[in-house]
């Protein structure tokens, strides 16, 4: 279990001891298109919807992309 919820409408209490997270991912979309067309969905998911609930406050995402040949 990564968080505790006192009541169904209460705020979760994060139980992880980690306070920072590195989220690696891969991408085949050019970075400018990723941000202009899609925003940054993975950053939004991890930094707003997942990690804050388990107690992680600092989230850094690093993407590995294809290099032009």
N, CA, C, O and CB atoms as a CASP TS submission, in Angstrom:
PFRMAT TS
TARGET T0000
AUTHOR 0000-0000-0000
METHOD Language model
MODEL 1
PARENT N/A
ATOM      1  N   UNK     1       0.847  -1.150   0.000  1.00  0.00           N
ATOM      2  CA  UNK     1       0.000   0.000   0.000  1.00  0.00           C
ATOM      3  C   UNK     1       0.905   1.230   0.000  1.00  0.00           C
ATOM      4  O   UNK     1       1.905   1.276   0.716  1.00  0.00           O
ATOM      5  CB  UNK     1      -0.970  -0.012   1.213  1.00  0.00           C
ATOM      6  N   UNK     2       0.545   2.220  -0.808  1.00  0.00           N
ATOM      7  CA  UNK     2       1.365   3.414  -0.940  1.00  0.00           C
ATOM      8  C   UNK     2       0.729   4.651  -0.316  1.00  0.00           C
ATOM      9  O   UNK     2       1.393   5.674  -0.145  1.00  0.00           O
ATOM     10  CB  UNK     2       1.645   3.672  -2.385  1.00  0.00           C
ATOM     11  N   UNK     3      -0.556   4.559   0.025  1.00  0.00           N
ATOM     12  CA  UNK     3      -1.215   5.671   0.712  1.00  0.00           C
ATOM     13  C   UNK     3      -2.326   5.148   1.595  1.00  0.00           C
ATOM     14  O   UNK     3      -2.789   4.019   1.438  1.00  0.00           O
ATOM     15  CB  UNK     3      -1.770   6.690  -0.296  1.00  0.00           C
ATOM     16  N   UNK     4      -2.748   5.990   2.529  1.00  0.00           N
ATOM     17  CA  UNK     4      -3.841   5.623   3.437  1.00  0.00           C
ATOM     18  C   UNK     4      -4.945   6.666   3.264  1.00  0.00           C
ATOM     19  O   UNK     4      -4.677   7.864   3.164  1.00  0.00           O
ATOM     20  CB  UNK     4      -3.349   5.544   4.947  1.00  0.00           C
ATOM     21  N   UNK     5      -6.166   6.198   3.231  1.00  0.00           N
ATOM     22  CA  UNK     5      -7.311   7.077   3.078  1.00  0.00           C
ATOM     23  C   UNK     5      -8.231   6.865   4.270  1.00  0.00           C
ATOM     24  O   UNK     5      -8.800   5.787   4.445  1.00  0.00           O
ATOM     25  CB  UNK     5      -8.055   6.815   1.733  1.00  0.00           C
ATOM     26  N   UNK     6      -8.375   7.915   5.097  1.00  0.00           N
ATOM     27  CA  UNK     6      -9.194   7.800   6.306  1.00  0.00           C
ATOM     28  C   UNK     6     -10.675   7.612   5.984  1.00  0.00           C
ATOM     29  O   UNK     6     -11.335   6.746   6.558  1.00  0.00           O
ATOM     30  CB  UNK     6      -9.011   9.033   7.177  1.00  0.00           C
ATOM     31  N   UNK     7     -11.192   8.423   5.068  1.00  0.00           N
ATOM     32  CA  UNK     7     -12.588   8.315   4.654  1.00  0.00           C
ATOM     33  C   UNK     7     -12.649   8.419   3.134  1.00  0.00           C
ATOM     34  O   UNK     7     -11.690   8.863   2.502  1.00  0.00           O
ATOM     35  CB  UNK     7     -13.468   9.418   5.328  1.00  0.00           C
ATOM     36  N   UNK     8     -13.756   8.017   2.556  1.00  0.00           N
ATOM     37  CA  UNK     8     -13.894   8.026   1.102  1.00  0.00           C
ATOM     38  C   UNK     8     -13.757   9.423   0.509  1.00  0.00           C
ATOM     39  O   UNK     8     -13.316   9.564  -0.631  1.00  0.00           O
ATOM     40  CB  UNK     8     -15.228   7.440   0.710  1.00  0.00           C
ATOM     41  N   UNK     9     -14.126  10.456   1.262  1.00  0.00           N
ATOM     42  CA  UNK     9     -14.016  11.822   0.733  1.00  0.00           C
ATOM     43  C   UNK     9     -12.851  12.590   1.340  1.00  0.00           C
ATOM     44  O   UNK     9     -12.746  13.803   1.157  1.00  0.00           O
ATOM     45  CB  UNK     9     -15.304  12.579   0.983  1.00  0.00           C
ATOM     46  N   UNK    10     -11.983  11.903   2.055  1.00  0.00           N
ATOM     47  CA  UNK    10     -10.841  12.556   2.699  1.00  0.00           C
ATOM     48  C   UNK    10      -9.633  12.653   1.788  1.00  0.00           C
ATOM     49  O   UNK    10      -9.625  12.133   0.672  1.00  0.00           O
ATOM     50  CB  UNK    10     -10.463  11.815   3.952  1.00  0.00           C
ATOM     51  N   UNK    11      -8.613  13.332   2.294  1.00  0.00           N
ATOM     52  CA  UNK    11      -7.351  13.459   1.570  1.00  0.00           C
ATOM     53  C   UNK    11      -6.466  12.251   1.865  1.00  0.00           C
ATOM     54  O   UNK    11      -6.405  11.798   3.008  1.00  0.00           O
ATOM     55  CB  UNK    11      -6.625  14.774   1.954  1.00  0.00           C
ATOM     56  N   UNK    12      -5.777  11.723   0.845  1.00  0.00           N
ATOM     57  CA  UNK    12      -4.884  10.593   1.083  1.00  0.00           C
ATOM     58  C   UNK    12      -3.636  11.018   1.850  1.00  0.00           C
ATOM     59  O   UNK    12      -3.173  12.151   1.722  1.00  0.00           O
ATOM     60  CB  UNK    12      -4.489   9.948  -0.240  1.00  0.00           C
ATOM     61  N   UNK    13      -3.104  10.110   2.636  1.00  0.00           N
ATOM     62  CA  UNK    13      -1.840  10.307   3.336  1.00  0.00           C
ATOM     63  C   UNK    13      -0.813   9.400   2.670  1.00  0.00           C
ATOM     64  O   UNK    13      -0.936   8.175   2.704  1.00  0.00           O
ATOM     65  CB  UNK    13      -1.970   9.999   4.880  1.00  0.00           C
ATOM     66  N   UNK    14       0.204  10.017   2.062  1.00  0.00           N
ATOM     67  CA  UNK    14       1.236   9.242   1.388  1.00  0.00           C
ATOM     68  C   UNK    14       2.060   8.436   2.372  1.00  0.00           C
ATOM     69  O   UNK    14       2.407   8.925   3.447  1.00  0.00           O
ATOM     70  CB  UNK    14       2.139  10.153   0.585  1.00  0.00           C
ATOM     71  N   UNK    15       2.371   7.206   2.007  1.00  0.00           N
ATOM     72  CA  UNK    15       3.129   6.319   2.896  1.00  0.00           C
ATOM     73  C   UNK    15       4.526   5.998   2.391  1.00  0.00           C
ATOM     74  O   UNK    15       5.283   5.324   3.089  1.00  0.00           O
ATOM     75  CB  UNK    15       2.376   5.043   3.094  1.00  0.00           C
ATOM     76  N   UNK    16       4.890   6.457   1.204  1.00  0.00           N
ATOM     77  CA  UNK    16       6.235   6.195   0.703  1.00  0.00           C
ATOM     78  C   UNK    16       7.236   7.111   1.384  1.00  0.00           C
ATOM     79  O   UNK    16       6.934   8.267   1.681  1.00  0.00           O
ATOM     80  CB  UNK    16       6.296   6.378  -0.821  1.00  0.00           C
ATOM     81  N   UNK    17       8.422   6.588   1.629  1.00  0.00           N
ATOM     82  CA  UNK    17       9.459   7.400   2.261  1.00  0.00           C
ATOM     83  C   UNK    17      10.168   8.275   1.224  1.00  0.00           C
ATOM     84  O   UNK    17      10.765   9.291   1.581  1.00  0.00           O
ATOM     85  CB  UNK    17      10.477   6.501   2.987  1.00  0.00           C
ATOM     86  N   UNK    18      10.109   7.898  -0.029  1.00  0.00           N
ATOM     87  CA  UNK    18      10.727   8.694  -1.098  1.00  0.00           C
ATOM     88  C   UNK    18       9.993  10.021  -1.233  1.00  0.00           C
ATOM     89  O   UNK    18       8.765  10.066  -1.161  1.00  0.00           O
ATOM     90  CB  UNK    18      10.712   7.922  -2.450  1.00  0.00           C
ATOM     91  N   UNK    19      10.733  11.084  -1.426  1.00  0.00           N
ATOM     92  CA  UNK    19      10.128  12.404  -1.608  1.00  0.00           C
ATOM     93  C   UNK    19      10.366  12.941  -3.008  1.00  0.00           C
ATOM     94  O   UNK    19       9.776  13.945  -3.406  1.00  0.00           O
ATOM     95  CB  UNK    19      10.674  13.382  -0.582  1.00  0.00           C
ATOM     96  N   UNK    20      11.250  12.254  -3.765  1.00  0.00           N
ATOM     97  CA  UNK    20      11.551  12.648  -5.134  1.00  0.00           C
ATOM     98  C   UNK    20      11.441  11.422  -6.022  1.00  0.00           C
ATOM     99  O   UNK    20      11.691  10.298  -5.586  1.00  0.00           O
ATOM    100  CB  UNK    20      12.963  13.291  -5.242  1.00  0.00           C
ATOM    101  N   UNK    21      11.057  11.654  -7.293  1.00  0.00           N
ATOM    102  CA  UNK    21      10.944  10.543  -8.235  1.00  0.00           C
ATOM    103  C   UNK    21      11.482  10.963  -9.592  1.00  0.00           C
ATOM    104  O   UNK    21      11.310  12.106 -10.018  1.00  0.00           O
ATOM    105  CB  UNK    21       9.479  10.069  -8.358  1.00  0.00           C
ATOM    106  N   UNK    22      12.130  10.033 -10.257  1.00  0.00           N
ATOM    107  CA  UNK    22      12.561  10.193 -11.638  1.00  0.00           C
ATOM    108  C   UNK    22      11.705   9.254 -12.469  1.00  0.00           C
ATOM    109  O   UNK    22      11.676   8.049 -12.218  1.00  0.00           O
ATOM    110  CB  UNK    22      14.102   9.895 -11.816  1.00  0.00           C
ATOM    111  N   UNK    23      11.009   9.801 -13.458  1.00  0.00           N
ATOM    112  CA  UNK    23      10.128   9.007 -14.319  1.00  0.00           C
ATOM    113  C   UNK    23      10.753   8.954 -15.707  1.00  0.00           C
ATOM    114  O   UNK    23      10.660   9.926 -16.457  1.00  0.00           O
ATOM    115  CB  UNK    23       8.675   9.611 -14.373  1.00  0.00           C
ATOM    116  N   UNK    24      11.395   7.829 -16.070  1.00  0.00           N
ATOM    117  CA  UNK    24      11.959   7.709 -17.414  1.00  0.00           C
ATOM    118  C   UNK    24      10.893   7.226 -18.399  1.00  0.00           C
ATOM    119  O   UNK    24      10.030   6.418 -18.053  1.00  0.00           O
ATOM    120  CB  UNK    24      13.167   6.744 -17.412  1.00  0.00           C
ATOM    121  N   UNK    25      10.968   7.730 -19.616  1.00  0.00           N
ATOM    122  CA  UNK    25      10.068   7.241 -20.656  1.00  0.00           C
ATOM    123  C   UNK    25      10.745   7.390 -22.007  1.00  0.00           C
ATOM    124  O   UNK    25      11.763   8.071 -22.133  1.00  0.00           O
ATOM    125  CB  UNK    25       8.716   8.003 -20.631  1.00  0.00           C
ATOM    126  N   UNK    26      10.180   6.757 -23.003  1.00  0.00           N
ATOM    127  CA  UNK    26      10.683   6.872 -24.368  1.00  0.00           C
ATOM    128  C   UNK    26       9.658   7.610 -25.207  1.00  0.00           C
ATOM    129  O   UNK    26       8.474   7.659 -24.872  1.00  0.00           O
ATOM    130  CB  UNK    26      10.993   5.476 -24.975  1.00  0.00           C
ATOM    131  N   UNK    27      10.137   8.186 -26.309  1.00  0.00           N
ATOM    132  CA  UNK    27       9.244   8.941 -27.169  1.00  0.00           C
ATOM    133  C   UNK    27       9.760   8.916 -28.597  1.00  0.00           C
ATOM    134  O   UNK    27      10.966   8.988 -28.830  1.00  0.00           O
ATOM    135  CB  UNK    27       9.098  10.386 -26.672  1.00  0.00           C
ATOM    136  N   UNK    28       8.848   8.814 -29.550  1.00  0.00           N
ATOM    137  CA  UNK    28       9.248   8.954 -30.944  1.00  0.00           C
ATOM    138  C   UNK    28       8.610  10.193 -31.565  1.00  0.00           C
ATOM    139  O   UNK    28       8.623  10.358 -32.785  1.00  0.00           O
ATOM    140  CB  UNK    28       8.864   7.702 -31.740  1.00  0.00           C
ATOM    141  N   UNK    29       8.057  11.056 -30.730  1.00  0.00           N
ATOM    142  CA  UNK    29       7.465  12.313 -31.167  1.00  0.00           C
ATOM    143  C   UNK    29       8.464  13.433 -30.900  1.00  0.00           C
ATOM    144  O   UNK    29       9.012  13.515 -29.800  1.00  0.00           O
ATOM    145  CB  UNK    29       6.107  12.583 -30.440  1.00  0.00           C
ATOM    146  N   UNK    30       8.714  14.302 -31.888  1.00  0.00           N
ATOM    147  CA  UNK    30       9.621  15.426 -31.634  1.00  0.00           C
ATOM    148  C   UNK    30       9.141  16.257 -30.439  1.00  0.00           C
ATOM    149  O   UNK    30       7.942  16.474 -30.264  1.00  0.00           O
ATOM    150  CB  UNK    30       9.737  16.317 -32.891  1.00  0.00           C
ATOM    151  N   UNK    31      10.094  16.718 -29.619  1.00  0.00           N
ATOM    152  CA  UNK    31       9.759  17.394 -28.375  1.00  0.00           C
ATOM    153  C   UNK    31       8.871  18.617 -28.588  1.00  0.00           C
ATOM    154  O   UNK    31       7.943  18.837 -27.808  1.00  0.00           O
ATOM    155  CB  UNK    31      11.019  17.804 -27.664  1.00  0.00           C
ATOM    156  N   UNK    32       9.131  19.422 -29.629  1.00  0.00           N
ATOM    157  CA  UNK    32       8.301  20.612 -29.851  1.00  0.00           C
ATOM    158  C   UNK    32       6.855  20.238 -30.173  1.00  0.00           C
ATOM    159  O   UNK    32       5.929  20.906 -29.714  1.00  0.00           O
ATOM    160  CB  UNK    32       8.882  21.459 -30.986  1.00  0.00           C
ATOM    161  N   UNK    33       6.652  19.170 -30.961  1.00  0.00           N
ATOM    162  CA  UNK    33       5.290  18.724 -31.273  1.00  0.00           C
ATOM    163  C   UNK    33       4.616  18.143 -30.021  1.00  0.00           C
ATOM    164  O   UNK    33       3.437  18.392 -29.768  1.00  0.00           O
ATOM    165  CB  UNK    33       5.312  17.667 -32.412  1.00  0.00           C
ATOM    166  N   UNK    34       5.373  17.375 -29.251  1.00  0.00           N
ATOM    167  CA  UNK    34       4.839  16.790 -28.018  1.00  0.00           C
ATOM    168  C   UNK    34       4.236  17.870 -27.116  1.00  0.00           C
ATOM    169  O   UNK    34       3.132  17.714 -26.594  1.00  0.00           O
ATOM    170  CB  UNK    34       5.945  16.027 -27.262  1.00  0.00           C
ATOM    171  N   UNK    35       4.972  18.957 -26.944  1.00  0.00           N
ATOM    172  CA  UNK    35       4.508  20.021 -26.052  1.00  0.00           C
ATOM    173  C   UNK    35       3.429  20.888 -26.679  1.00  0.00           C
ATOM    174  O   UNK    35       2.490  21.286 -25.989  1.00  0.00           O
ATOM    175  CB  UNK    35       5.668  20.886 -25.641  1.00  0.00           C
ATOM    176  N   UNK    36       3.538  21.196 -27.981  1.00  0.00           N
ATOM    177  CA  UNK    36       2.553  22.082 -28.600  1.00  0.00           C
ATOM    178  C   UNK    36       1.206  21.400 -28.832  1.00  0.00           C
ATOM    179  O   UNK    36       0.162  22.034 -28.677  1.00  0.00           O
ATOM    180  CB  UNK    36       3.087  22.602 -29.912  1.00  0.00           C
ATOM    181  N   UNK    37       1.214  20.132 -29.199  1.00  0.00           N
ATOM    182  CA  UNK    37      -0.041  19.440 -29.518  1.00  0.00           C
ATOM    183  C   UNK    37      -0.637  18.669 -28.348  1.00  0.00           C
ATOM    184  O   UNK    37      -1.857  18.568 -28.218  1.00  0.00           O
ATOM    185  CB  UNK    37       0.184  18.497 -30.656  1.00  0.00           C
ATOM    186  N   UNK    38       0.217  18.134 -27.509  1.00  0.00           N
ATOM    187  CA  UNK    38      -0.270  17.253 -26.455  1.00  0.00           C
ATOM    188  C   UNK    38      -0.065  17.805 -25.050  1.00  0.00           C
ATOM    189  O   UNK    38      -0.517  17.201 -24.077  1.00  0.00           O
ATOM    190  CB  UNK    38       0.403  15.928 -26.565  1.00  0.00           C
ATOM    191  N   UNK    39       0.610  18.944 -24.930  1.00  0.00           N
ATOM    192  CA  UNK    39       1.004  19.398 -23.597  1.00  0.00           C
ATOM    193  C   UNK    39       2.115  18.471 -23.135  1.00  0.00           C
ATOM    194  O   UNK    39       3.029  18.184 -23.909  1.00  0.00           O
ATOM    195  CB  UNK    39      -0.216  19.401 -22.583  1.00  0.00           C
ATOM    196  N   UNK    40       2.067  18.016 -21.953  1.00  0.00           N
ATOM    197  CA  UNK    40       3.006  17.009 -21.472  1.00  0.00           C
ATOM    198  C   UNK    40       2.209  16.015 -20.643  1.00  0.00           C
ATOM    199  O   UNK    40       2.246  16.057 -19.413  1.00  0.00           O
ATOM    200  CB  UNK    40       4.179  17.651 -20.636  1.00  0.00           C
ATOM    201  N   UNK    41       1.477  15.109 -21.320  1.00  0.00           N
ATOM    202  CA  UNK    41       0.551  14.229 -20.598  1.00  0.00           C
ATOM    203  C   UNK    41       1.207  13.345 -19.555  1.00  0.00           C
ATOM    204  O   UNK    41       0.626  13.130 -18.491  1.00  0.00           O
ATOM    205  CB  UNK    41      -0.167  13.370 -21.564  1.00  0.00           C
ATOM    206  N   UNK    42       2.402  12.824 -19.824  1.00  0.00           N
ATOM    207  CA  UNK    42       3.041  11.955 -18.827  1.00  0.00           C
ATOM    208  C   UNK    42       3.429  12.740 -17.583  1.00  0.00           C
ATOM    209  O   UNK    42       3.298  12.241 -16.465  1.00  0.00           O
ATOM    210  CB  UNK    42       4.281  11.276 -19.422  1.00  0.00           C
ATOM    211  N   UNK    43       3.906  13.969 -17.773  1.00  0.00           N
ATOM    212  CA  UNK    43       4.234  14.800 -16.614  1.00  0.00           C
ATOM    213  C   UNK    43       2.972  15.083 -15.809  1.00  0.00           C
ATOM    214  O   UNK    43       2.990  15.021 -14.580  1.00  0.00           O
ATOM    215  CB  UNK    43       4.904  16.127 -17.055  1.00  0.00           C
ATOM    216  N   UNK    44       1.882  15.390 -16.494  1.00  0.00           N
ATOM    217  CA  UNK    44       0.627  15.669 -15.786  1.00  0.00           C
ATOM    218  C   UNK    44       0.130  14.440 -15.028  1.00  0.00           C
ATOM    219  O   UNK    44      -0.338  14.553 -13.895  1.00  0.00           O
ATOM    220  CB  UNK    44      -0.447  16.144 -16.773  1.00  0.00           C
ATOM    221  N   UNK    45       0.230  13.283 -15.643  1.00  0.00           N
ATOM    222  CA  UNK    45      -0.246  12.061 -14.977  1.00  0.00           C
ATOM    223  C   UNK    45       0.583  11.771 -13.725  1.00  0.00           C
ATOM    224  O   UNK    45       0.030  11.585 -12.641  1.00  0.00           O
ATOM    225  CB  UNK    45      -0.185  10.855 -15.948  1.00  0.00           C
ATOM    226  N   UNK    46       1.911  11.732 -13.874  1.00  0.00           N
ATOM    227  CA  UNK    46       2.777  11.373 -12.744  1.00  0.00           C
ATOM    228  C   UNK    46       2.831  12.453 -11.680  1.00  0.00           C
ATOM    229  O   UNK    46       2.755  12.154 -10.488  1.00  0.00           O
ATOM    230  CB  UNK    46       4.173  11.086 -13.233  1.00  0.00           C
ATOM    231  N   UNK    47       2.965  13.734 -12.103  1.00  0.00           N
ATOM    232  CA  UNK    47       3.158  14.819 -11.141  1.00  0.00           C
ATOM    233  C   UNK    47       1.871  15.305 -10.503  1.00  0.00           C
ATOM    234  O   UNK    47       1.911  15.912  -9.433  1.00  0.00           O
ATOM    235  CB  UNK    47       3.833  15.965 -11.807  1.00  0.00           C
ATOM    236  N   UNK    48       0.719  15.054 -11.136  1.00  0.00           N
ATOM    237  CA  UNK    48      -0.539  15.561 -10.585  1.00  0.00           C
ATOM    238  C   UNK    48      -1.498  14.466 -10.139  1.00  0.00           C
ATOM    239  O   UNK    48      -2.309  14.678  -9.237  1.00  0.00           O
ATOM    240  CB  UNK    48      -1.217  16.421 -11.599  1.00  0.00           C
ATOM    241  N   UNK    49      -1.409  13.306 -10.761  1.00  0.00           N
ATOM    242  CA  UNK    49      -2.439  12.292 -10.509  1.00  0.00           C
ATOM    243  C   UNK    49      -1.955  11.058  -9.757  1.00  0.00           C
ATOM    244  O   UNK    49      -2.770  10.329  -9.193  1.00  0.00           O
ATOM    245  CB  UNK    49      -3.025  11.861 -11.799  1.00  0.00           C
ATOM    246  N   UNK    50      -0.659  10.809  -9.737  1.00  0.00           N
ATOM    247  CA  UNK    50      -0.176   9.572  -9.116  1.00  0.00           C
ATOM    248  C   UNK    50       0.721   9.845  -7.906  1.00  0.00           C
ATOM    249  O   UNK    50       0.371   9.501  -6.777  1.00  0.00           O
ATOM    250  CB  UNK    50       0.586   8.737 -10.142  1.00  0.00           C
ATOM    251  N   UNK    51       1.857  10.456  -8.146  1.00  0.00           N
ATOM    252  CA  UNK    51       2.883  10.550  -7.102  1.00  0.00           C
ATOM    253  C   UNK    51       2.522  11.436  -5.911  1.00  0.00           C
ATOM    254  O   UNK    51       2.923  11.100  -4.797  1.00  0.00           O
ATOM    255  CB  UNK    51       4.135  11.058  -7.702  1.00  0.00           C
ATOM    256  N   UNK    52       1.796  12.536  -6.065  1.00  0.00           N
ATOM    257  CA  UNK    52       1.442  13.316  -4.872  1.00  0.00           C
ATOM    258  C   UNK    52       0.628  12.518  -3.853  1.00  0.00           C
ATOM    259  O   UNK    52       0.733  12.758  -2.650  1.00  0.00           O
ATOM    260  CB  UNK    52       0.664  14.547  -5.281  1.00  0.00           C
ATOM    261  N   UNK    53      -0.166  11.589  -4.319  1.00  0.00           N
ATOM    262  CA  UNK    53      -1.023  10.809  -3.418  1.00  0.00           C
ATOM    263  C   UNK    53      -0.248   9.824  -2.560  1.00  0.00           C
ATOM    264  O   UNK    53      -0.722   9.399  -1.507  1.00  0.00           O
ATOM    265  CB  UNK    53      -2.056  10.064  -4.215  1.00  0.00           C
ATOM    266  N   UNK    54       0.959   9.458  -3.018  1.00  0.00           N
ATOM    267  CA  UNK    54       1.755   8.508  -2.245  1.00  0.00           C
ATOM    268  C   UNK    54       2.855   9.190  -1.439  1.00  0.00           C
ATOM    269  O   UNK    54       3.636   8.521  -0.762  1.00  0.00           O
ATOM    270  CB  UNK    54       2.367   7.477  -3.168  1.00  0.00           C
ATOM    271  N   UNK    55       2.918  10.532  -1.509  1.00  0.00           N
ATOM    272  CA  UNK    55       3.853  11.280  -0.697  1.00  0.00           C
ATOM    273  C   UNK    55       5.057  11.840  -1.421  1.00  0.00           C
ATOM    274  O   UNK    55       5.947  12.404  -0.784  1.00  0.00           O
ATOM    275  CB  UNK    55       4.312  10.439   0.377  1.00  0.00           C
ATOM    276  N   UNK    56       5.111  11.698  -2.739  1.00  0.00           N
ATOM    277  CA  UNK    56       6.248  12.204  -3.518  1.00  0.00           C
ATOM    278  C   UNK    56       5.923  13.609  -4.012  1.00  0.00           C
ATOM    279  O   UNK    56       4.952  13.811  -4.742  1.00  0.00           O
ATOM    280  CB  UNK    56       6.577  11.256  -4.721  1.00  0.00           C
ATOM    281  N   UNK    57       6.746  14.582  -3.608  1.00  0.00           N
ATOM    282  CA  UNK    57       6.475  15.978  -3.940  1.00  0.00           C
ATOM    283  C   UNK    57       7.249  16.463  -5.164  1.00  0.00           C
ATOM    284  O   UNK    57       6.756  17.311  -5.908  1.00  0.00           O
ATOM    285  CB  UNK    57       6.805  16.852  -2.762  1.00  0.00           C
ATOM    286  N   UNK    58       8.444  15.941  -5.379  1.00  0.00           N
ATOM    287  CA  UNK    58       9.294  16.411  -6.477  1.00  0.00           C
ATOM    288  C   UNK    58       9.368  15.330  -7.550  1.00  0.00           C
ATOM    289  O   UNK    58       9.801  14.208  -7.287  1.00  0.00           O
ATOM    290  CB  UNK    58      10.723  16.777  -5.965  1.00  0.00           C
ATOM    291  N   UNK    59       8.942  15.678  -8.757  1.00  0.00           N
ATOM    292  CA  UNK    59       8.898  14.715  -9.864  1.00  0.00           C
ATOM    293  C   UNK    59       9.691  15.273 -11.042  1.00  0.00           C
ATOM    294  O   UNK    59       9.470  16.409 -11.463  1.00  0.00           O
ATOM    295  CB  UNK    59       7.424  14.407 -10.288  1.00  0.00           C
ATOM    296  N   UNK    60      10.602  14.482 -11.563  1.00  0.00           N
ATOM    297  CA  UNK    60      11.341  14.859 -12.758  1.00  0.00           C
ATOM    298  C   UNK    60      11.138  13.771 -13.787  1.00  0.00           C
ATOM    299  O   UNK    60      11.256  12.583 -13.488  1.00  0.00           O
ATOM    300  CB  UNK    60      12.854  15.076 -12.457  1.00  0.00           C
ATOM    301  N   UNK    61      10.830  14.189 -15.010  1.00  0.00           N
ATOM    302  CA  UNK    61      10.629  13.251 -16.099  1.00  0.00           C
ATOM    303  C   UNK    61      11.747  13.427 -17.104  1.00  0.00           C
ATOM    304  O   UNK    61      12.095  14.553 -17.460  1.00  0.00           O
ATOM    305  CB  UNK    61       9.251  13.451 -16.765  1.00  0.00           C
ATOM    306  N   UNK    62      12.305  12.335 -17.558  1.00  0.00           N
ATOM    307  CA  UNK    62      13.356  12.353 -18.570  1.00  0.00           C
ATOM    308  C   UNK    62      12.918  11.455 -19.720  1.00  0.00           C
ATOM    309  O   UNK    62      12.588  10.287 -19.513  1.00  0.00           O
ATOM    310  CB  UNK    62      14.731  11.886 -17.977  1.00  0.00           C
ATOM    311  N   UNK    63      12.915  12.004 -20.934  1.00  0.00           N
ATOM    312  CA  UNK    63      12.510  11.236 -22.104  1.00  0.00           C
ATOM    313  C   UNK    63      13.721  10.889 -22.958  1.00  0.00           C
ATOM    314  O   UNK    63      14.575  11.738 -23.213  1.00  0.00           O
ATOM    315  CB  UNK    63      11.479  12.013 -22.930  1.00  0.00           C
ATOM    316  N   UNK    64      13.787   9.652 -23.393  1.00  0.00           N
ATOM    317  CA  UNK    64      14.796   9.205 -24.341  1.00  0.00           C
ATOM    318  C   UNK    64      14.116   9.147 -25.698  1.00  0.00           C
ATOM    319  O   UNK    64      13.115   8.451 -25.873  1.00  0.00           O
ATOM    320  CB  UNK    64      15.416   7.809 -23.933  1.00  0.00           C
ATOM    321  N   UNK    65      14.666   9.881 -26.654  1.00  0.00           N
ATOM    322  CA  UNK    65      14.039   9.954 -27.978  1.00  0.00           C
ATOM    323  C   UNK    65      14.983   9.417 -29.038  1.00  0.00           C
ATOM    324  O   UNK    65      16.178   9.245 -28.795  1.00  0.00           O
ATOM    325  CB  UNK    65      13.633  11.402 -28.313  1.00  0.00           C
ATOM    326  N   UNK    66      14.441   9.157 -30.202  1.00  0.00           N
ATOM    327  CA  UNK    66      15.241   8.710 -31.321  1.00  0.00           C
ATOM    328  C   UNK    66      16.125   9.860 -31.831  1.00  0.00           C
ATOM    329  O   UNK    66      15.723  11.023 -31.811  1.00  0.00           O
ATOM    330  CB  UNK    66      14.335   8.173 -32.448  1.00  0.00           C
ATOM    331  N   UNK    67      17.293   9.521 -32.272  1.00  0.00           N
ATOM    332  CA  UNK    67      18.190  10.513 -32.853  1.00  0.00           C
ATOM    333  C   UNK    67      18.017  10.528 -34.362  1.00  0.00           C
ATOM    334  O   UNK    67      17.805   9.480 -34.972  1.00  0.00           O
ATOM    335  CB  UNK    67      19.659  10.223 -32.474  1.00  0.00           C
ATOM    336  N   UNK    68      18.106  11.709 -34.971  1.00  0.00           N
ATOM    337  CA  UNK    68      18.035  11.807 -36.418  1.00  0.00           C
ATOM    338  C   UNK    68      19.265  11.172 -37.027  1.00  0.00           C
ATOM    339  O   UNK    68      20.384  11.378 -36.556  1.00  0.00           O
ATOM    340  CB  UNK    68      17.899  13.270 -36.868  1.00  0.00           C
ATOM    341  N   UNK    69      19.049  10.398 -38.077  1.00  0.00           N
ATOM    342  CA  UNK    69      20.179   9.727 -38.725  1.00  0.00           C
ATOM    343  C   UNK    69      20.730  10.541 -39.853  1.00  0.00           C
ATOM    344  O   UNK    69      21.685  10.122 -40.508  1.00  0.00           O
ATOM    345  CB  UNK    69      19.773   8.371 -39.236  1.00  0.00           C
TER
END
